[in-house]
């Protein structure tokens, strides 16, 4: 039971820590950037976040179907192959988005 309590605490603290880090980072940016530059940064950040999500969609659905049988049979090599393939796809699609949108 202690394991679950520790996991729940970690699960609760990670988003809070991420929010605080993001808040402090943006607060620091507002002190160093002009309002126009900060607005440009936020637009670029939102664009990257949106396309990052679209690039990574599908991996969470495919992972249980592909990885569960491999893990049950004890085939870590196939797990690494899947991860390498998925990472390659994510990087390739990310570079494609950057190439298309780069000014």
VONU-437986 format. One record per residue: residue number from 1; x, y, z of N, C-alpha, C in turn. Coordinates in nm, 3 decimals, always signed. Each point is the difference from the previous one (the first is absolute). Layout:
% residues N
<site><i>NUM</i><n_east>X</n_east><n_north>Y</n_north><n_up>Z</n_up><ca_east>X</ca_east><ca_north>Y</ca_north><ca_up>Z</ca_up><c_east>X</c_east><c_north>Y</c_north><c_up>Z</c_up></site>
...
END
This chain:
% residues 103
<site><i>1</i><n_east>+0.081</n_east><n_north>-0.119</n_north><n_up>+0.000</n_up><ca_east>-0.081</ca_east><ca_north>+0.119</ca_north><ca_up>+0.000</ca_up><c_east>+0.086</c_east><c_north>+0.127</c_north><c_up>+0.000</c_up></site>
<site><i>2</i><n_east>+0.115</n_east><n_north>-0.006</n_north><n_up>+0.066</n_up><ca_east>+0.089</ca_east><ca_north>+0.116</ca_north><ca_up>+0.004</ca_up><c_east>+0.048</c_east><c_north>+0.035</c_north><c_up>-0.141</c_up></site>
<site><i>3</i><n_east>+0.019</n_east><n_north>-0.104</n_north><n_up>-0.083</n_up><ca_east>+0.044</ca_east><ca_north>+0.023</ca_north><ca_up>-0.139</ca_up><c_east>-0.104</c_east><c_north>+0.083</c_north><c_up>-0.075</c_up></site>
<site><i>4</i><n_east>-0.129</n_east><n_north>-0.031</n_north><n_up>+0.020</n_up><ca_east>-0.105</ca_east><ca_north>+0.076</ca_north><ca_up>-0.068</ca_up><c_east>-0.007</c_east><c_north>+0.143</c_north><c_up>+0.051</c_up></site>
<site><i>5</i><n_east>+0.018</n_east><n_north>+0.018</n_north><n_up>+0.129</n_up><ca_east>-0.003</ca_east><ca_north>+0.136</ca_north><ca_up>+0.056</ca_up><c_east>+0.114</c_east><c_north>+0.085</c_north><c_up>-0.055</c_up></site>
<site><i>6</i><n_east>+0.118</n_east><n_north>-0.061</n_north><n_up>-0.011</n_up><ca_east>+0.115</ca_east><ca_north>+0.071</ca_north><ca_up>-0.055</ca_up><c_east>-0.022</c_east><c_north>+0.035</c_north><c_up>-0.147</c_up></site>
<site><i>7</i><n_east>-0.057</n_east><n_north>-0.095</n_north><n_up>-0.074</n_up><ca_east>-0.028</ca_east><ca_north>+0.024</ca_north><ca_up>-0.141</ca_up><c_east>-0.104</c_east><c_north>+0.109</c_north><c_up>-0.019</c_up></site>
<site><i>8</i><n_east>-0.103</n_east><n_north>+0.000</n_north><n_up>+0.086</n_up><ca_east>-0.104</ca_east><ca_north>+0.102</ca_north><ca_up>-0.009</ca_up><c_east>+0.058</c_east><c_north>+0.137</c_north><c_up>+0.032</c_up></site>
<site><i>9</i><n_east>+0.089</n_east><n_north>+0.006</n_north><n_up>+0.097</n_up><ca_east>+0.063</ca_east><ca_north>+0.127</ca_north><ca_up>+0.035</ca_up><c_east>+0.084</c_east><c_north>+0.052</c_north><c_up>-0.118</c_up></site>
<site><i>10</i><n_east>+0.076</n_east><n_north>-0.089</n_north><n_up>-0.060</n_up><ca_east>+0.081</ca_east><ca_north>+0.039</ca_north><ca_up>-0.116</ca_up><c_east>-0.090</c_east><c_north>+0.045</c_north><c_up>-0.115</c_up></site>
<site><i>11</i><n_east>-0.107</n_east><n_north>-0.076</n_north><n_up>-0.024</n_up><ca_east>-0.092</ca_east><ca_north>+0.034</ca_north><ca_up>-0.108</ca_up><c_east>-0.065</c_east><c_north>+0.136</c_north><c_up>+0.023</c_up></site>
<site><i>12</i><n_east>-0.024</n_east><n_north>+0.034</n_north><n_up>+0.123</n_up><ca_east>-0.058</ca_east><ca_north>+0.131</ca_north><ca_up>+0.030</ca_up><c_east>+0.100</c_east><c_north>+0.113</c_north><c_up>-0.005</c_up></site>
<site><i>13</i><n_east>+0.124</n_east><n_north>-0.028</n_north><n_up>+0.036</n_up><ca_east>+0.101</ca_east><ca_north>+0.106</ca_north><ca_up>+0.008</ca_up><c_east>+0.062</c_east><c_north>+0.037</c_north><c_up>-0.135</c_up></site>
<site><i>14</i><n_east>+0.006</n_east><n_north>-0.094</n_north><n_up>-0.092</n_up><ca_east>+0.062</ca_east><ca_north>+0.028</ca_north><ca_up>-0.130</ca_up><c_east>-0.073</c_east><c_north>+0.112</c_north><c_up>-0.076</c_up></site>
<site><i>15</i><n_east>-0.133</n_east><n_north>-0.006</n_north><n_up>-0.013</n_up><ca_east>-0.066</ca_east><ca_north>+0.112</ca_north><ca_up>-0.071</ca_up><c_east>+0.013</c_east><c_north>+0.133</c_north><c_up>+0.073</c_up></site>
<site><i>16</i><n_east>-0.004</n_east><n_north>-0.004</n_north><n_up>+0.132</n_up><ca_east>+0.014</ca_east><ca_north>+0.124</ca_north><ca_up>+0.077</ca_up><c_east>+0.140</c_east><c_north>+0.059</c_north><c_up>-0.020</c_up></site>
<site><i>17</i><n_east>+0.101</n_east><n_north>-0.085</n_north><n_up>+0.006</n_up><ca_east>+0.137</ca_east><ca_north>+0.046</ca_north><ca_up>-0.024</ca_up><c_east>+0.018</c_east><c_north>+0.054</c_north><c_up>-0.140</c_up></site>
<site><i>18</i><n_east>-0.060</n_east><n_north>-0.067</n_north><n_up>-0.098</n_up><ca_east>+0.009</ca_east><ca_north>+0.047</ca_north><ca_up>-0.139</ca_up><c_east>-0.067</c_east><c_north>+0.135</c_north><c_up>-0.018</c_up></site>
<site><i>19</i><n_east>-0.116</n_east><n_north>+0.017</n_north><n_up>+0.064</n_up><ca_east>-0.069</ca_east><ca_north>+0.129</ca_north><ca_up>-0.009</ca_up><c_east>+0.084</c_east><c_north>+0.110</c_north><c_up>+0.062</c_up></site>
<site><i>20</i><n_east>+0.056</n_east><n_north>-0.026</n_north><n_up>+0.117</n_up><ca_east>+0.082</ca_east><ca_north>+0.101</ca_north><ca_up>+0.067</ca_up><c_east>+0.124</c_east><c_north>+0.035</c_north><c_up>-0.083</c_up></site>
<site><i>21</i><n_east>+0.065</n_east><n_north>-0.101</n_north><n_up>-0.058</n_up><ca_east>+0.117</ca_east><ca_north>+0.026</ca_north><ca_up>-0.084</ca_up><c_east>-0.038</c_east><c_north>+0.084</c_north><c_up>-0.122</c_up></site>
<site><i>22</i><n_east>-0.112</n_east><n_north>-0.033</n_north><n_up>-0.063</n_up><ca_east>-0.047</ca_east><ca_north>+0.076</ca_north><ca_up>-0.115</ca_up><c_east>-0.033</c_east><c_north>+0.144</c_north><c_up>+0.039</c_up></site>
<site><i>23</i><n_east>-0.063</n_east><n_north>+0.017</n_north><n_up>+0.115</n_up><ca_east>-0.036</ca_east><ca_north>+0.133</ca_north><ca_up>+0.049</ca_up><c_east>+0.125</c_east><c_north>+0.085</c_north><c_up>+0.024</c_up></site>
<site><i>24</i><n_east>+0.097</n_east><n_north>-0.057</n_north><n_up>+0.069</n_up><ca_east>+0.123</ca_east><ca_north>+0.074</ca_north><ca_up>+0.030</ca_up><c_east>+0.075</c_east><c_north>+0.033</c_north><c_up>-0.129</c_up></site>
<site><i>25</i><n_east>+0.004</n_east><n_north>-0.094</n_north><n_up>-0.094</n_up><ca_east>+0.066</ca_east><ca_north>+0.024</ca_north><ca_up>-0.128</ca_up><c_east>-0.066</c_east><c_north>+0.116</c_north><c_up>-0.075</c_up></site>
<site><i>26</i><n_east>-0.134</n_east><n_north>-0.003</n_north><n_up>-0.009</n_up><ca_east>-0.071</ca_east><ca_north>+0.106</ca_north><ca_up>-0.071</ca_up><c_east>+0.011</c_east><c_north>+0.134</c_north><c_up>+0.073</c_up></site>
<site><i>27</i><n_east>+0.001</n_east><n_north>-0.002</n_north><n_up>+0.131</n_up><ca_east>+0.020</ca_east><ca_north>+0.122</ca_north><ca_up>+0.077</ca_up><c_east>+0.137</c_east><c_north>+0.060</c_north><c_up>-0.030</c_up></site>
<site><i>28</i><n_east>+0.101</n_east><n_north>-0.086</n_north><n_up>-0.009</n_up><ca_east>+0.134</ca_east><ca_north>+0.047</ca_north><ca_up>-0.035</ca_up><c_east>+0.005</c_east><c_north>+0.058</c_north><c_up>-0.140</c_up></site>
<site><i>29</i><n_east>-0.070</n_east><n_north>-0.065</n_north><n_up>-0.093</n_up><ca_east>-0.001</ca_east><ca_north>+0.051</ca_north><ca_up>-0.138</ca_up><c_east>-0.066</c_east><c_north>+0.137</c_north><c_up>-0.009</c_up></site>
<site><i>30</i><n_east>-0.104</n_east><n_north>+0.022</n_north><n_up>+0.079</n_up><ca_east>-0.068</ca_east><ca_north>+0.130</ca_north><ca_up>-0.006</ca_up><c_east>+0.090</c_east><c_north>+0.112</c_north><c_up>+0.048</c_up></site>
<site><i>31</i><n_east>+0.098</n_east><n_north>-0.032</n_north><n_up>+0.081</n_up><ca_east>+0.092</ca_east><ca_north>+0.103</ca_north><ca_up>+0.049</ca_up><c_east>+0.110</c_east><c_north>+0.032</c_north><c_up>-0.102</c_up></site>
<site><i>32</i><n_east>+0.031</n_east><n_north>-0.095</n_north><n_up>-0.088</n_up><ca_east>+0.112</ca_east><ca_north>+0.019</ca_north><ca_up>-0.093</ca_up><c_east>-0.043</c_east><c_north>+0.030</c_north><c_up>-0.143</c_up></site>
<site><i>33</i><n_east>-0.122</n_east><n_north>-0.034</n_north><n_up>-0.037</n_up><ca_east>-0.046</ca_east><ca_north>+0.021</ca_north><ca_up>-0.137</ca_up><c_east>-0.098</c_east><c_north>+0.116</c_north><c_up>-0.007</c_up></site>
<site><i>34</i><n_east>-0.002</n_east><n_north>+0.064</n_north><n_up>-0.115</n_up><ca_east>-0.102</ca_east><ca_north>+0.103</ca_north><ca_up>-0.023</ca_up><c_east>-0.135</c_east><c_north>-0.070</c_north><c_up>-0.015</c_up></site>
<site><i>35</i><n_east>-0.110</n_east><n_north>+0.072</n_north><n_up>+0.017</n_up><ca_east>-0.132</ca_east><ca_north>-0.063</ca_north><ca_up>-0.015</ca_up><c_east>-0.018</c_east><c_north>-0.066</c_north><c_up>-0.137</c_up></site>
<site><i>36</i><n_east>+0.049</n_east><n_north>+0.066</n_north><n_up>-0.105</n_up><ca_east>-0.014</ca_east><ca_north>-0.058</ca_north><ca_up>-0.134</ca_up><c_east>+0.081</c_east><c_north>-0.129</c_north><c_up>-0.012</c_up></site>
<site><i>37</i><n_east>+0.122</n_east><n_north>-0.001</n_north><n_up>+0.050</n_up><ca_east>+0.084</ca_east><ca_north>-0.120</ca_north><ca_up>-0.007</ca_up><c_east>-0.058</c_east><c_north>-0.112</c_north><c_up>+0.084</c_up></site>
<site><i>38</i><n_east>-0.055</n_east><n_north>+0.034</n_north><n_up>+0.116</n_up><ca_east>-0.062</ca_east><ca_north>-0.102</ca_north><ca_up>+0.085</ca_up><c_east>-0.122</c_east><c_north>-0.061</c_north><c_up>-0.070</c_up></site>
<site><i>39</i><n_east>-0.078</n_east><n_north>+0.086</n_north><n_up>-0.067</n_up><ca_east>-0.115</ca_east><ca_north>-0.051</ca_north><ca_up>-0.076</ca_up><c_east>+0.044</c_east><c_north>-0.093</c_north><c_up>-0.112</c_up></site>
<site><i>40</i><n_east>+0.107</n_east><n_north>+0.037</n_north><n_up>-0.070</n_up><ca_east>+0.053</ca_east><ca_north>-0.088</ca_north><ca_up>-0.105</ca_up><c_east>+0.043</c_east><c_north>-0.134</c_north><c_up>+0.059</c_up></site>
<site><i>41</i><n_east>+0.066</n_east><n_north>+0.005</n_north><n_up>+0.116</n_up><ca_east>+0.043</ca_east><ca_north>-0.123</ca_north><ca_up>+0.065</ca_up><c_east>-0.119</c_east><c_north>-0.088</c_north><c_up>+0.035</c_up></site>
<site><i>42</i><n_east>-0.106</n_east><n_north>+0.059</n_north><n_up>+0.056</n_up><ca_east>-0.116</ca_east><ca_north>-0.079</ca_north><ca_up>+0.041</ca_up><c_east>-0.071</c_east><c_north>-0.061</c_north><c_up>-0.121</c_up></site>
<site><i>43</i><n_east>-0.005</n_east><n_north>+0.072</n_north><n_up>-0.110</n_up><ca_east>-0.060</ca_east><ca_north>-0.056</ca_north><ca_up>-0.122</ca_up><c_east>+0.082</c_east><c_north>-0.118</c_north><c_up>-0.049</c_up></site>
<site><i>44</i><n_east>+0.132</n_east><n_north>+0.017</n_north><n_up>-0.005</n_up><ca_east>+0.087</ca_east><ca_north>-0.109</ca_north><ca_up>-0.044</ca_up><c_east>-0.009</c_east><c_north>-0.119</c_north><c_up>+0.095</c_up></site>
<site><i>45</i><n_east>-0.006</n_east><n_north>+0.026</n_north><n_up>+0.130</n_up><ca_east>-0.012</ca_east><ca_north>-0.106</ca_north><ca_up>+0.100</ca_up><c_east>-0.130</c_east><c_north>-0.078</c_north><c_up>-0.019</c_up></site>
<site><i>46</i><n_east>-0.110</n_east><n_north>+0.072</n_north><n_up>-0.021</n_up><ca_east>-0.129</ca_east><ca_north>-0.066</ca_north><ca_up>-0.020</ca_up><c_east>+0.000</c_east><c_north>-0.082</c_north><c_up>-0.128</c_up></site>
<site><i>47</i><n_east>+0.060</n_east><n_north>+0.053</n_north><n_up>-0.105</n_up><ca_east>+0.010</ca_east><ca_north>-0.071</ca_north><ca_up>-0.127</ca_up><c_east>+0.079</c_east><c_north>-0.129</c_north><c_up>+0.018</c_up></site>
<site><i>48</i><n_east>+0.114</n_east><n_north>+0.009</n_north><n_up>+0.066</n_up><ca_east>+0.084</ca_east><ca_north>-0.119</ca_north><ca_up>+0.022</ca_up><c_east>-0.072</c_east><c_north>-0.101</c_north><c_up>+0.088</c_up></site>
<site><i>49</i><n_east>-0.070</n_east><n_north>+0.046</n_north><n_up>+0.101</n_up><ca_east>-0.074</ca_east><ca_north>-0.090</ca_north><ca_up>+0.089</ca_up><c_east>-0.110</c_east><c_north>-0.073</c_north><c_up>-0.076</c_up></site>
<site><i>50</i><n_east>-0.077</n_east><n_north>+0.073</n_north><n_up>-0.081</n_up><ca_east>-0.109</ca_east><ca_north>-0.060</ca_north><ca_up>-0.076</ca_up><c_east>+0.052</c_east><c_north>-0.106</c_north><c_up>-0.097</c_up></site>
<site><i>51</i><n_east>+0.102</n_east><n_north>+0.034</n_north><n_up>-0.077</n_up><ca_east>+0.052</ca_east><ca_north>-0.096</ca_north><ca_up>-0.097</ca_up><c_east>+0.076</c_east><c_north>-0.113</c_north><c_up>+0.067</c_up></site>
<site><i>52</i><n_east>+0.058</n_east><n_north>+0.026</n_north><n_up>+0.117</n_up><ca_east>+0.062</ca_east><ca_north>-0.109</ca_north><ca_up>+0.076</ca_up><c_east>-0.103</c_east><c_north>-0.103</c_north><c_up>+0.041</c_up></site>
<site><i>53</i><n_east>-0.117</n_east><n_north>+0.046</n_north><n_up>+0.041</n_up><ca_east>-0.107</ca_east><ca_north>-0.093</ca_north><ca_up>+0.036</ca_up><c_east>-0.049</c_east><c_north>-0.078</c_north><c_up>-0.122</c_up></site>
<site><i>54</i><n_east>-0.017</n_east><n_north>+0.069</n_north><n_up>-0.112</n_up><ca_east>-0.049</ca_east><ca_north>-0.070</ca_north><ca_up>-0.119</ca_up><c_east>+0.101</c_east><c_north>-0.101</c_north><c_up>-0.052</c_up></site>
<site><i>55</i><n_east>+0.128</n_east><n_north>+0.031</n_north><n_up>+0.013</n_up><ca_east>+0.103</ca_east><ca_north>-0.094</ca_north><ca_up>-0.045</ca_up><c_east>+0.000</c_east><c_north>-0.125</c_north><c_up>+0.087</c_up></site>
<site><i>56</i><n_east>-0.021</n_east><n_north>+0.018</n_north><n_up>+0.129</n_up><ca_east>+0.007</ca_east><ca_north>-0.114</ca_north><ca_up>+0.092</ca_up><c_east>-0.130</c_east><c_north>-0.078</c_north><c_up>+0.013</c_up></site>
<site><i>57</i><n_east>-0.109</n_east><n_north>+0.049</n_north><n_up>-0.058</n_up><ca_east>-0.126</ca_east><ca_north>-0.074</ca_north><ca_up>+0.007</ca_up><c_east>+0.015</c_east><c_north>-0.136</c_north><c_up>-0.067</c_up></site>
<site><i>58</i><n_east>-0.061</n_east><n_north>-0.096</n_north><n_up>+0.055</n_up><ca_east>+0.003</ca_east><ca_north>-0.134</ca_north><ca_up>-0.057</ca_up><c_east>+0.095</c_east><c_north>-0.092</c_north><c_up>+0.072</c_up></site>
<site><i>59</i><n_east>+0.108</n_east><n_north>+0.052</n_north><n_up>+0.052</n_up><ca_east>+0.096</ca_east><ca_north>-0.084</ca_north><ca_up>+0.071</ca_up><c_east>-0.057</c_east><c_north>-0.058</c_north><c_up>+0.128</c_up></site>
<site><i>60</i><n_east>-0.086</n_east><n_north>+0.076</n_north><n_up>+0.067</n_up><ca_east>-0.058</ca_east><ca_north>-0.051</ca_north><ca_up>+0.123</ca_up><c_east>-0.101</c_east><c_north>-0.110</c_north><c_up>-0.027</c_up></site>
<site><i>61</i><n_east>-0.062</n_east><n_north>+0.002</n_north><n_up>-0.116</n_up><ca_east>-0.095</ca_east><ca_north>-0.107</ca_north><ca_up>-0.034</ca_up><c_east>+0.071</c_east><c_north>-0.126</c_north><c_up>-0.050</c_up></site>
<site><i>62</i><n_east>+0.106</n_east><n_north>+0.019</n_north><n_up>-0.074</n_up><ca_east>+0.070</ca_east><ca_north>-0.114</ca_north><ca_up>-0.058</ca_up><c_east>+0.090</c_east><c_north>-0.070</c_north><c_up>+0.101</c_up></site>
<site><i>63</i><n_east>+0.051</n_east><n_north>+0.073</n_north><n_up>+0.096</n_up><ca_east>+0.097</ca_east><ca_north>-0.057</ca_north><ca_up>+0.095</ca_up><c_east>-0.054</c_east><c_north>-0.121</c_north><c_up>+0.075</c_up></site>
<site><i>64</i><n_east>-0.120</n_east><n_north>+0.004</n_north><n_up>+0.060</n_up><ca_east>-0.047</ca_east><ca_north>-0.119</ca_north><ca_up>+0.071</ca_up><c_east>-0.018</c_east><c_north>-0.121</c_north><c_up>-0.092</c_up></site>
<site><i>65</i><n_east>-0.047</n_east><n_north>+0.024</n_north><n_up>-0.121</n_up><ca_east>-0.022</ca_east><ca_north>-0.112</ca_north><ca_up>-0.092</ca_up><c_east>+0.131</c_east><c_north>-0.061</c_north><c_up>-0.046</c_up></site>
<site><i>66</i><n_east>+0.100</n_east><n_north>+0.083</n_north><n_up>-0.022</n_up><ca_east>+0.128</ca_east><ca_north>-0.048</ca_north><ca_up>-0.052</ca_up><c_east>+0.091</c_east><c_north>-0.048</c_north><c_up>+0.112</c_up></site>
<site><i>67</i><n_east>+0.006</n_east><n_north>+0.076</n_north><n_up>+0.108</n_up><ca_east>+0.099</ca_east><ca_north>-0.029</ca_north><ca_up>+0.104</ca_up><c_east>-0.042</c_east><c_north>-0.107</c_north><c_up>+0.099</c_up></site>
<site><i>68</i><n_east>-0.130</n_east><n_north>-0.012</n_north><n_up>+0.029</n_up><ca_east>-0.044</ca_east><ca_north>-0.097</ca_north><ca_up>+0.101</ca_up><c_east>+0.041</c_east><c_north>-0.144</c_north><c_up>-0.036</c_up></site>
<site><i>69</i><n_east>-0.025</n_east><n_north>-0.047</n_north><n_up>-0.122</n_up><ca_east>+0.042</ca_east><ca_north>-0.137</ca_north><ca_up>-0.032</ca_up><c_east>+0.152</c_east><c_north>-0.018</c_north><c_up>+0.007</c_up></site>
<site><i>70</i><n_east>+0.074</n_east><n_north>+0.102</n_north><n_up>-0.042</n_up><ca_east>+0.146</ca_east><ca_north>-0.009</ca_north><ca_up>+0.005</ca_up><c_east>+0.050</c_east><c_north>-0.010</c_north><c_up>+0.143</c_up></site>
<site><i>71</i><n_east>-0.059</n_east><n_north>+0.078</n_north><n_up>+0.088</n_up><ca_east>+0.042</ca_east><ca_north>-0.003</ca_north><ca_up>+0.140</ca_up><c_east>-0.039</c_east><c_north>-0.131</c_north><c_up>+0.067</c_up></site>
<site><i>72</i><n_east>-0.116</n_east><n_north>-0.054</n_north><n_up>-0.036</n_up><ca_east>-0.042</ca_east><ca_north>-0.129</ca_north><ca_up>+0.057</ca_up><c_east>+0.094</c_east><c_north>-0.112</c_north><c_up>-0.041</c_up></site>
<site><i>73</i><n_east>+0.047</n_east><n_north>+0.005</n_north><n_up>-0.124</n_up><ca_east>+0.091</ca_east><ca_north>-0.104</ca_north><ca_up>-0.048</ca_up><c_east>+0.145</c_east><c_north>+0.028</c_north><c_up>+0.037</c_up></site>
<site><i>74</i><n_east>+0.025</n_east><n_north>+0.114</n_north><n_up>+0.058</n_up><ca_east>+0.137</ca_east><ca_north>+0.034</ca_north><ca_up>+0.040</ca_up><c_east>+0.090</c_east><c_north>+0.033</c_north><c_up>-0.117</c_up></site>
<site><i>75</i><n_east>-0.051</n_east><n_north>+0.079</n_north><n_up>-0.093</n_up><ca_east>+0.076</ca_east><ca_north>+0.040</ca_north><ca_up>-0.119</ca_up><c_east>+0.032</c_east><c_north>+0.150</c_north><c_up>+0.006</c_up></site>
<site><i>76</i><n_east>+0.101</n_east><n_north>+0.038</n_north><n_up>+0.078</n_up><ca_east>+0.031</ca_east><ca_north>+0.143</ca_north><ca_up>+0.011</ca_up><c_east>+0.051</c_east><c_north>+0.060</c_north><c_up>-0.132</c_up></site>
<site><i>77</i><n_east>+0.057</n_east><n_north>-0.082</n_north><n_up>-0.086</n_up><ca_east>+0.051</ca_east><ca_north>+0.051</ca_north><ca_up>-0.128</ca_up><c_east>-0.114</c_east><c_north>+0.058</c_north><c_up>-0.084</c_up></site>
<site><i>78</i><n_east>-0.113</n_east><n_north>-0.068</n_north><n_up>-0.002</n_up><ca_east>-0.114</ca_east><ca_north>+0.050</ca_north><ca_up>-0.077</ca_up><c_east>-0.056</c_east><c_north>+0.129</c_north><c_up>+0.059</c_up></site>
<site><i>79</i><n_east>+0.008</n_east><n_north>+0.012</n_north><n_up>+0.133</n_up><ca_east>-0.044</ca_east><ca_north>+0.123</ca_north><ca_up>+0.065</ca_up><c_east>+0.087</c_east><c_north>+0.116</c_north><c_up>-0.046</c_up></site>
<site><i>80</i><n_east>+0.132</n_east><n_north>-0.021</n_north><n_up>-0.001</n_up><ca_east>+0.092</ca_east><ca_north>+0.105</ca_north><ca_up>-0.045</ca_up><c_east>-0.021</c_east><c_north>+0.032</c_north><c_up>-0.147</c_up></site>
<site><i>81</i><n_east>-0.032</n_east><n_north>-0.101</n_north><n_up>-0.081</n_up><ca_east>-0.028</ca_east><ca_north>+0.025</ca_north><ca_up>-0.142</ca_up><c_east>-0.122</c_east><c_north>+0.091</c_north><c_up>-0.016</c_up></site>
<site><i>82</i><n_east>-0.104</n_east><n_north>-0.030</n_north><n_up>+0.079</n_up><ca_east>-0.121</ca_east><ca_north>+0.084</ca_north><ca_up>-0.006</ca_up><c_east>+0.032</c_east><c_north>+0.143</c_north><c_up>+0.042</c_up></site>
<site><i>83</i><n_east>+0.071</n_east><n_north>+0.015</n_north><n_up>+0.111</n_up><ca_east>+0.034</ca_east><ca_north>+0.133</ca_north><ca_up>+0.049</ca_up><c_east>+0.087</c_east><c_north>+0.077</c_north><c_up>-0.100</c_up></site>
<site><i>84</i><n_east>+0.094</n_east><n_north>-0.070</n_north><n_up>-0.061</n_up><ca_east>+0.086</ca_east><ca_north>+0.065</ca_north><ca_up>-0.099</ca_up><c_east>-0.082</c_east><c_north>+0.042</c_north><c_up>-0.123</c_up></site>
<site><i>85</i><n_east>-0.090</n_east><n_north>-0.087</n_north><n_up>-0.045</n_up><ca_east>-0.086</ca_east><ca_north>+0.031</ca_north><ca_up>-0.114</ca_up><c_east>-0.089</c_east><c_north>+0.120</c_north><c_up>+0.032</c_up></site>
<site><i>86</i><n_east>-0.062</n_east><n_north>-0.002</n_north><n_up>+0.117</n_up><ca_east>-0.091</ca_east><ca_north>+0.108</ca_north><ca_up>+0.038</ca_up><c_east>+0.075</c_east><c_north>+0.132</c_north><c_up>+0.019</c_up></site>
<site><i>87</i><n_east>+0.117</n_east><n_north>-0.006</n_north><n_up>+0.061</n_up><ca_east>+0.080</ca_east><ca_north>+0.121</ca_north><ca_up>+0.017</ca_up><c_east>+0.044</c_east><c_north>+0.055</c_north><c_up>-0.136</c_up></site>
<site><i>88</i><n_east>+0.038</n_east><n_north>-0.088</n_north><n_up>-0.090</n_up><ca_east>+0.036</ca_east><ca_north>+0.044</ca_north><ca_up>-0.135</ca_up><c_east>-0.116</c_east><c_north>+0.067</c_north><c_up>-0.072</c_up></site>
<site><i>89</i><n_east>-0.119</n_east><n_north>-0.059</n_north><n_up>+0.013</n_up><ca_east>-0.118</ca_east><ca_north>+0.062</ca_north><ca_up>-0.060</ca_up><c_east>-0.029</c_east><c_north>+0.137</c_north><c_up>+0.061</c_up></site>
<site><i>90</i><n_east>+0.008</n_east><n_north>+0.008</n_north><n_up>+0.132</n_up><ca_east>-0.028</ca_east><ca_north>+0.127</ca_north><ca_up>+0.068</ca_up><c_east>+0.101</c_east><c_north>+0.106</c_north><c_up>-0.042</c_up></site>
<site><i>91</i><n_east>+0.127</n_east><n_north>-0.035</n_north><n_up>-0.006</n_up><ca_east>+0.103</ca_east><ca_north>+0.096</ca_north><ca_up>-0.042</ca_up><c_east>-0.018</c_east><c_north>+0.041</c_north><c_up>-0.146</c_up></site>
<site><i>92</i><n_east>-0.030</n_east><n_north>-0.098</n_north><n_up>-0.085</n_up><ca_east>-0.021</ca_east><ca_north>+0.030</ca_north><ca_up>-0.142</ca_up><c_east>-0.119</c_east><c_north>+0.091</c_north><c_up>-0.023</c_up></site>
<site><i>93</i><n_east>-0.112</n_east><n_north>-0.029</n_north><n_up>+0.067</n_up><ca_east>-0.118</ca_east><ca_north>+0.086</ca_north><ca_up>-0.015</ca_up><c_east>+0.025</c_east><c_north>+0.138</c_north><c_up>+0.060</c_up></site>
<site><i>94</i><n_east>+0.072</n_east><n_north>+0.004</n_north><n_up>+0.110</n_up><ca_east>+0.034</ca_east><ca_north>+0.130</ca_north><ca_up>+0.060</ca_up><c_east>+0.086</c_east><c_north>+0.083</c_north><c_up>-0.093</c_up></site>
<site><i>95</i><n_east>+0.099</n_east><n_north>-0.063</n_north><n_up>-0.062</n_up><ca_east>+0.084</ca_east><ca_north>+0.072</ca_north><ca_up>-0.096</ca_up><c_east>-0.079</c_east><c_north>+0.044</c_north><c_up>-0.122</c_up></site>
<site><i>96</i><n_east>-0.096</n_east><n_north>-0.082</n_north><n_up>-0.042</n_up><ca_east>-0.084</ca_east><ca_north>+0.038</ca_north><ca_up>-0.113</ca_up><c_east>-0.084</c_east><c_north>+0.123</c_north><c_up>+0.033</c_up></site>
<site><i>97</i><n_east>-0.056</n_east><n_north>+0.005</n_north><n_up>+0.120</n_up><ca_east>-0.077</ca_east><ca_north>+0.117</ca_north><ca_up>+0.042</ca_up><c_east>+0.089</c_east><c_north>+0.123</c_north><c_up>+0.006</c_up></site>
<site><i>98</i><n_east>+0.120</n_east><n_north>-0.015</n_north><n_up>+0.054</n_up><ca_east>+0.093</ca_east><ca_north>+0.113</ca_north><ca_up>+0.008</ca_up><c_east>+0.037</c_east><c_north>+0.049</c_north><c_up>-0.140</c_up></site>
<site><i>99</i><n_east>+0.027</n_east><n_north>-0.093</n_north><n_up>-0.090</n_up><ca_east>+0.039</ca_east><ca_north>+0.036</ca_north><ca_up>-0.137</ca_up><c_east>-0.113</c_east><c_north>+0.074</c_north><c_up>-0.071</c_up></site>
<site><i>100</i><n_east>-0.122</n_east><n_north>-0.047</n_north><n_up>+0.017</n_up><ca_east>-0.113</ca_east><ca_north>+0.062</ca_north><ca_up>-0.069</ca_up><c_east>-0.030</c_east><c_north>+0.139</c_north><c_up>+0.057</c_up></site>
<site><i>101</i><n_east>+0.017</n_east><n_north>+0.017</n_north><n_up>+0.129</n_up><ca_east>-0.041</ca_east><ca_north>+0.126</ca_north><ca_up>+0.063</ca_up><c_east>+0.114</c_east><c_north>+0.099</c_north><c_up>+0.019</c_up></site>
<site><i>102</i><n_east>+0.122</n_east><n_north>-0.040</n_north><n_up>-0.025</n_up><ca_east>+0.115</ca_east><ca_north>+0.090</ca_north><ca_up>+0.022</ca_up><c_east>-0.007</c_east><c_north>+0.117</c_north><c_up>-0.097</c_up></site>
<site><i>103</i><n_east>+0.024</n_east><n_north>+0.115</n_north><n_up>+0.049</n_up><ca_east>-0.007</ca_east><ca_north>+0.119</ca_north><ca_up>-0.083</ca_up><c_east>+0.135</c_east><c_north>+0.042</c_north><c_up>-0.045</c_up></site>
END
